[in-house]
Amino acid sequence: MTAKREQTGVFRRYVVEFVGTYFLVLTMCMTIGNGSSNLAPLAAGMMLMALIYSGHHISGGHFNPGVSVASWLRGQLPASDVLPYVIAQFLGGTAAAMQAGFLYTSAGLETIVLQEPDIAASLNAEFLGALLFVYVFLNLTIVRKTTGNLVYGLALGTTYTACIYAFGPVSIGAFNPAVALGFTVANIASWASIWVFMVANFAGSILAVFLSQYLNGPYERKD
């Protein structure tokens, strides 16, 4: 019975990551993807905040492959969970993009299509956005002095919003490999540029690990 309960608990974490990533990507595809409002980044940030509050106690509330890899490198996420988390997140992002495409087609709407971006500028923008977001995430979720702070979800949601406002005009503003895949599947970004997001997002996330560890020291488990 104990082993069965543990397996059920593990599977629930993956479901939370799938569902959370799904709704984050769907929100971004439906708002940022049509370029209809300058308030679209607020919708993404608020959705992320709500999802983090609703799922952090189960899975850690990553909804981002870069965050999962960073959490593993910092010692917070078991190695056995990294690949399942990433798969769940990419599947959630893909499913959301397909849903967004259906909604756009059904409503007769059109997505904005990011033309071939300036590679150097987009790499820089996506790298900086991912670095900042993951750095804030790590400092709010694995440092003893800040862990359990009830404003962490608000802080992460506003950080994501700020990143989209600051760097989105350059690269469209993913800062998350699952969001980048979703934008691509939904034809908001081109397949030719997806490598820019993947390289920059993972590189920024990994640098955030070293920066967080340098400033805060090794991760210490509470148990």
HELIX and SHEET records of a PDB file:
HELIX    1   1 THR A    2  THR A   31  1                                  30    
HELIX    2   2 ILE A   32  ASN A   34  5                                   3    
HELIX    3   3 ALA A   40  SER A   59  1                                  20    
HELIX    4   4 PRO A   65  LEU A   73  1                                   9    
HELIX    5   5 ALA A   79  ALA A  107  1                                  29    
HELIX    6   6 ILE A  119  THR A  141  1                                  23    
HELIX    7   7 TYR A  152  SER A  171  1                                  20    
HELIX    8   8 PRO A  177  VAL A  185  1                                   9    
HELIX    9   9 TRP A  191  SER A  193  5                                   3    
HELIX   10  10 ILE A  194  ASN A  216  1                                  23    
END                                                                             
